[in-house]
Each structure stands twice: as C-alpha cells, then as structure tokens.
Amino acid sequence: MFSKHLARSIAALALCGVLVLIAARVCADDVSGVISGFIVDERSAPVSHATVSISAADAAHGVRVTDDKGFFAFLGVLPGRYYVVANKNGRGACSGSVSVLAGITTSVKVTLRPPRRSGGCHFTQPEPYLIY
C-alpha cells in the first residue's frame, strides 16, 4: 500500500516538473527568438560541419556546427541585431546581420563559395515567421 502511494506521489511530482518546464519554455518564447538556417555551397548542396557564430555589439553569443543537412539553430536569442558568420575550411566565410524579434524565428540561408571563385558568398534572410 505504501509503495503504491509513494509511486503515485513520485509520478505527480514528475508531472508537475514537466508542466513547469513547459510553462517556462512558453514564457521564454515570449521574450526570445530563434536564429536558424542552412549553409549550402554554390550548387545548393548542404555544407555539413560548417561553423556558425552569432554576436551582438556587446559580446559573442554562441557557436554552432551545421548538421549533415547544413542546418543550424540558436534558440533563446534575446531580441536585437546580431552579426552572423558562417565558415568552413576550403569554402571560405560569409557574414551578414539579422534582426531577432521575440517569438519569431529569423531564418537565413548562406551560400559559401571557395575563396578563389569570384562572386564571394551570398547571405539571404527570408521573411521571419512565428515560433508558435
């Protein structure tokens, strides 16, 4: 009897913990945004293992490495203007700036070209969309 009561209490506490985490995430989305995107080459093929960093005027905010599909994401980014730099050895670097709004995903697409190629890189920012 005691073990059933204890098991139910533990389950109830775990459920409360999950609900608190969900509520915290919802509240965080109200005050923060997301920067995400894809890094591709000149043929639009994904560039995996590229380094992507973001920084604001006051400090660096993080570094990510793209996955096999060239995707990266920075979650919980406070609203403001950020400088994004994508880099991969042998493919050069590309940078641009983006604006982050609360509750919005700011998406970017970066095309890296080898440094010896003309035309440099290409940094685009489609329209932002809601996280919810």
Secondary structure by P-SEA (a helix, b strand, c coil): caaaaaaaaaaaaaaaaaaaaaaaaaaaaacbbbbbbbbbcccccccccbbbbbbccccccbbbbbccccccccccccbbbbbbbbbbccbbbbbbbbbbcccbbbbbbbbbccccccccbbbbbcbbbbcc
